[in-house]
Every structure is written in structure tokens, then in C-alpha cells.
Amino acid sequence: MKVLGIGNAIVDVVCKVEESFLSENNLTKSTMKLVDETEFKKLLSNLNIEKTIAGGSVANSIVGLSQLGSPVSFIGKVNNDELGNKYEESLIHEKVKYCYQKKEETIPTGTCLILITPDSERTMCTFLGIAGKISIKDIDENAVKNSELIFLEGYLWDEGEPRIAFNKAINISKKTAMTLSDQFCVDRHKKSFLDLVNNKLDITFANEQEIISLIDAKSFDEIISFSKQIGKLIVITRGEKGSLAIQKNEVIECESQKDLKIVDLTGAGDLFAAGFLHGYVNKFSIKESLKKGTEMASKIIQKIGARLN
């Protein structure tokens, strides 16, 4: 395999709703709210499901890589329930090898309810379920060892079992890439993330806010200096300002695509990573890899959702 993703296995359940559904359920439009199982079931009981898709940040990247023709696999924890089965089927449909053996769990499969109002805005309610409970037993050693590179997500990092599982995967992998995922994740796990970026990761993906937060930078020049100093590959997205990669003493920049009809930014970072990693594992230059990432991100933000097809 070229790339193995390890991340949160979250089933996206897409439903169309009227504006009144949001106000009746005290939901703020265009935000993401974490909910418990009871609230999730209550919300879903009054809705018709449009479609269910295997989601989660790294899973989105892995599907993007598969659509570009790279052989890929994924480890993410689901329950042996209806949504867990749909998750596996959705990945297999996208030609992703699913390297996780489902088991009967007491906690259900993680789910994100995506509510689309008539104005195309998305409001999300996420029940993490079993997804965040990944442990060392869930890591398929052969899948890790047989991949050229593993791709991890900051969303999944947590103290205890997830951290032990991460470290095991990193220690036996040929190369490791990780996305910092979210500024909230960075603020919560700053010390651990700094250790990962400095000492354990070969490639780090971050947006500008995440990397500023990670090193408490006062200017972008500080980020360049930090990245050059550690000698790893740091890939940073900057929205309209484009993207750049810093490797040893070299800074490679790529402009963003202009005049796009942006409808939904949800999958931009995930698909940028897919494009870049596709280039990287297929021996493109760093510049060409950045261009591929930019191309993929530009396509996805002109569609609703995090799937190109």
C-alpha cells in the first residue's frame, strides 16, 4: 500500500431540513456541536436520511487519494452495528482497504448529523461514539509495516489508549505524516504535538492558525525559522494566500487558485492533504505536490461535502 490512514471513523448522515428545525432544536446555523447519544437519536428520529457517507478527516483524505489512483487503506474504530456496516461498505465502494475487524461494542459507531438548510448551509451535530476509543489492539501491524507512509489526525490524539496506539503505529512505520486538524486540538495538546512535530513526524500538515498556535509565533517569519530548524517537511495552507512547504532550508510556495465559486469549505484541508500526499508518494517534486493539493482543495470547496464524486 502507498498510504495507510488512521483516524476517527465517523459516519456522515446527511439530512435536508427547514430553518425551523434548527431553531426548534436550539442549533446555531453553520456550527458543529458535540452531542451525546440520547440527543443524537432524538434529532435523527424526526428526519429523513438523504445519504450516509464514511467520513472523518483522514478518511476523507484517504478516499481522495484512492480517487487519484493511489492504493490506500484505513484503520478507524466502528461498532458492529448498522452504521458501522455502512461505514465499511462506503470505504470499500471507494476502493479503500479497511484494515479493522469490527467487534460488538457497548458504544455505537460515531456519527455526524449534517443538516442542510435550503440556503445550502451545513449545521453539524457530532456524536463521537466508539471512534475516539482506538487502542493498541486496533492497530494492524502488518498494514502499518506494508505501507510506504501512514497518515494520522490530531483529532484522534488523546491521553491514554489513543496515544499508546499512535506511538505504536509511528514506531513501526516507514514514514509518518500527521495533520494537526484543528486549533482547538493544538491548544489542548500543545506539548505533545510539539514533541511529535519535532521528534516523530516526517511530514506535518497545518493551516496558518494551527502552526502559529503550536509555537506561539508572533510572525510568519518565526514559523519559517522554526520549520527550517527542525529539518522535517512542514506543509502549511494559508487560504487565499496559497500554501507552502518548508524542507530543511528550502521554502517552496504555491499560489491559490483564483475566481472559484466557493460553496463549502468543509473538506478543503482533507483534500489538500490527499493531493499533496498523492504527489509525494508518487515522487512528484514538492512544488508539483503542492499544486496537486491546491487543485484538489479548489475542486472540493466548489461542492457540498468532502467527496469529489
C-alpha positions in Angstrom: 0.0 0.0 0.0 1.1 3.6 -0.6 -0.7 5.2 2.3 -2.5 3.9 5.4 -4.8 6.4 7.2 -5.5 6.0 10.9 -8.3 8.3 12.1 -11.8 8.9 13.5 -14.3 6.7 11.8 -17.4 8.9 11.7 -20.4 8.2 9.6 -21.8 11.4 8.0 -25.6 11.3 8.0 -26.9 13.9 5.6 -30.4 15.3 6.0 -32.2 18.2 4.5 -34.1 20.4 7.0 -36.1 23.6 7.1 -34.7 26.6 9.0 -37.4 26.0 11.7 -35.8 22.6 12.6 -32.6 24.5 13.7 -34.5 27.0 15.9 -36.8 24.3 17.4 -33.7 22.3 18.5 -31.6 25.3 19.7 -29.0 24.7 17.0 -26.8 27.6 15.7 -26.5 27.5 11.9 -23.2 26.7 10.3 -21.6 25.4 13.5 -20.6 22.0 14.8 -22.0 20.8 18.2 -20.8 17.8 20.1 -23.9 15.8 21.3 -24.5 12.7 23.4 -26.2 9.6 22.1 -29.6 10.5 23.5 -29.7 13.9 21.8 -28.4 12.5 18.6 -31.2 9.8 18.5 -33.8 12.5 19.3 -32.7 14.7 16.5 -32.5 11.8 14.0 -35.9 10.4 14.9 -37.6 13.4 13.2 -35.6 13.3 10.0 -35.4 11.5 6.6 -31.8 10.5 5.8 -30.7 11.7 2.3 -27.4 9.7 2.4 -24.8 8.1 4.6 -21.1 8.5 3.9 -17.9 7.2 5.5 -16.5 10.4 7.0 -13.8 11.7 9.3 -10.8 13.9 8.4 -8.2 11.4 7.5 -10.8 9.1 5.9 -11.7 12.0 3.6 -8.1 12.3 2.6 -7.7 8.6 2.1 -10.8 8.5 -0.2 -9.3 11.4 -2.1 -6.0 9.5 -2.6 -8.0 6.5 -3.8 -9.8 8.6 -6.3 -6.5 9.8 -7.6 -5.4 6.2 -8.2 -3.2 5.6 -5.1 -3.6 2.2 -3.4 -4.7 3.1 0.1 -6.0 1.6 3.3 -7.6 2.8 6.5 -7.9 2.0 10.2 -10.8 3.5 12.2 -12.9 2.1 15.0 -16.6 1.4 14.5 -19.1 -0.9 16.2 -20.5 -4.0 14.5 -23.9 -2.2 14.1 -25.9 -0.9 11.1 -23.9 2.4 10.8 -20.6 0.5 11.3 -21.5 -1.8 8.4 -22.5 1.2 6.2 -19.1 2.8 7.1 -17.2 -0.2 5.9 -19.3 -0.6 2.7 -18.8 3.1 1.9 -15.0 2.8 2.1 -14.9 -0.5 0.1 -17.1 1.2 -2.6 -14.3 3.9 -2.8 -11.6 1.1 -3.3 -10.2 1.7 0.2 -8.9 -1.4 2.0 -10.5 -1.4 5.5 -7.9 -2.8 8.0 -10.1 -3.0 11.1 -12.0 -6.0 12.4 -15.4 -4.8 13.7 -16.5 -6.1 17.1 -19.6 -5.9 19.2 -19.1 -2.8 21.3 -21.1 -1.2 24.1 -20.7 2.2 22.5 -22.2 2.8 19.0 -20.4 3.9 15.8 -19.5 7.6 15.7 -21.8 9.8 13.7 -22.1 13.3 12.4 -25.5 14.6 11.6 -25.1 17.1 8.7 -28.2 19.3 8.5 -28.5 21.2 5.2 -30.9 24.1 5.1 -32.4 25.5 1.9 -29.6 28.1 1.6 -27.1 25.2 1.4 -25.5 26.0 4.8 -24.4 23.0 6.8 -25.0 22.6 10.6 -23.4 19.6 12.2 -24.1 17.6 15.4 -21.4 15.1 16.2 -21.6 12.0 18.4 -18.1 10.6 18.6 -19.2 7.2 19.8 -16.6 4.4 19.7 -14.4 6.3 17.1 -12.3 8.1 19.7 -11.6 4.9 21.7 -9.0 3.5 19.5 -6.4 1.3 21.3 -3.2 -0.6 20.6 -5.2 -3.7 19.8 -6.9 -1.9 16.9 -3.6 -1.2 15.1 -2.9 -3.8 12.4 0.9 -4.1 12.5 1.2 -5.7 9.0 -0.9 -2.9 7.5 1.4 -0.3 9.0 4.6 -2.1 8.0 3.4 -2.8 4.5 2.6 0.9 3.8 5.1 3.4 2.4 3.6 6.1 4.7 1.0 6.4 7.5 -1.3 9.4 7.8 -2.7 10.3 11.3 -5.1 13.0 12.5 -4.7 15.3 15.5 -8.4 14.9 16.2 -7.8 11.3 17.4 -4.9 12.1 19.7 -5.8 11.8 23.3 -4.1 10.8 26.5 -4.3 7.1 27.4 -5.1 4.4 24.8 -5.3 6.5 21.7 -1.8 8.0 22.5 -0.3 4.5 23.0 -1.9 3.3 19.7 -0.5 6.3 17.9 3.0 5.8 19.3 2.9 2.1 18.3 2.0 3.0 14.7 4.6 5.7 14.5 7.3 3.4 15.9 6.8 0.6 13.3 6.0 2.8 10.3 8.4 3.6 7.4 7.3 7.2 7.4 4.6 9.2 9.3 2.6 12.2 8.3 0.0 13.9 10.5 -2.5 16.7 10.3 -2.8 19.0 13.3 -6.5 19.0 12.5 -7.8 22.0 14.4 -6.6 24.9 16.5 -8.6 23.6 19.5 -6.7 20.3 19.2 -3.4 22.2 19.1 -4.2 24.3 22.2 -5.3 21.2 24.1 -2.3 19.0 23.2 0.4 21.6 22.6 3.2 19.9 24.5 2.5 16.5 22.9 2.1 17.9 19.4 5.3 19.9 19.6 7.1 16.7 20.6 5.5 14.8 17.7 6.4 17.6 15.2 10.0 17.9 16.5 10.9 14.3 17.0 8.5 11.8 15.5 6.7 13.0 12.3 8.3 13.1 8.9 5.5 15.4 7.4 3.3 17.8 9.3 0.2 19.4 7.7 -1.2 22.5 9.4 -3.1 25.6 8.5 -1.6 29.0 9.4 -3.6 29.4 12.7 -2.7 25.9 13.9 1.1 26.3 13.3 1.0 29.9 14.9 -0.7 28.4 17.9 1.7 25.4 18.1 4.8 27.6 18.5 3.2 30.8 19.9 4.6 32.6 16.8 4.3 36.4 16.7 5.1 36.5 12.9 5.1 34.2 9.9 8.9 34.5 9.8 9.1 32.7 13.1 7.2 29.8 11.6 9.7 29.6 8.7 12.7 29.7 11.1 11.2 27.0 13.3 10.4 24.8 10.3 13.9 25.2 8.9 15.5 24.4 12.3 13.8 21.0 12.8 14.6 19.8 9.3 11.4 18.0 8.7 8.8 18.6 5.9 6.2 21.1 7.2 3.3 21.8 4.8 1.2 24.9 5.6 -2.1 26.1 4.0 -2.9 29.8 4.1 -6.3 30.1 2.4 -6.3 32.8 -0.2 -2.6 33.3 0.4 -1.9 29.8 -1.0 0.3 27.2 0.5 4.0 26.4 1.2 6.3 23.6 2.2 9.4 24.0 4.2 12.0 21.3 4.0 15.4 21.8 5.6 16.5 25.3 4.3 14.2 25.4 1.3 10.8 27.2 1.2 8.6 26.2 -1.7 5.4 28.3 -2.3 2.3 27.7 -4.3 -0.4 30.2 -5.2 -4.1 29.5 -4.5 -6.5 29.2 -7.5 -8.5 32.3 -8.2 -12.1 33.1 -9.2 -13.6 30.0 -7.5 -17.3 29.6 -6.7 -16.9 28.6 -3.1 -19.9 26.8 -1.6 -18.5 24.8 1.2 -15.0 24.8 2.9 -15.6 21.6 4.8 -13.2 19.2 3.0 -10.5 21.8 1.9 -7.7 20.7 4.2 -8.5 17.0 3.9 -8.4 17.1 0.1 -5.3 19.3 0.0 -3.5 16.6 2.1 -4.8 14.0 -0.3 -3.4 15.8 -3.4 -0.1 16.6 -1.7 0.4 13.0 -0.4 -0.5 11.6 -3.8 2.3 13.7 -5.3 4.7 12.8 -2.5 4.3 9.0 -2.7 4.5 9.1 -6.5 7.8 11.0 -6.4 6.5 14.4 -7.7 8.5 17.4 -6.7 7.4 19.3 -3.6 6.2 22.1 -5.9 4.1 19.7 -8.0 2.7 18.1 -4.8 1.6 21.5 -3.6 -0.1 22.2 -6.9 -1.9 18.8 -6.7 -3.1 19.6 -3.2 -4.3 23.1 -4.3 -6.1 21.5 -7.3 -7.9 19.0 -5.1 -8.8 21.6 -2.4 -10.1 24.0 -5.2 -12.4 21.3 -6.6 -13.9 20.3 -3.2 -14.7 23.8 -2.0 -16.9 24.3 -5.1 -19.1 21.3 -4.0 -21.2 20.5 -0.9 -19.4 17.8 1.2 -16.0 16.3 1.3 -16.3 13.8 -1.6 -15.4 14.7 -5.2 -17.7 12.2 -6.9 
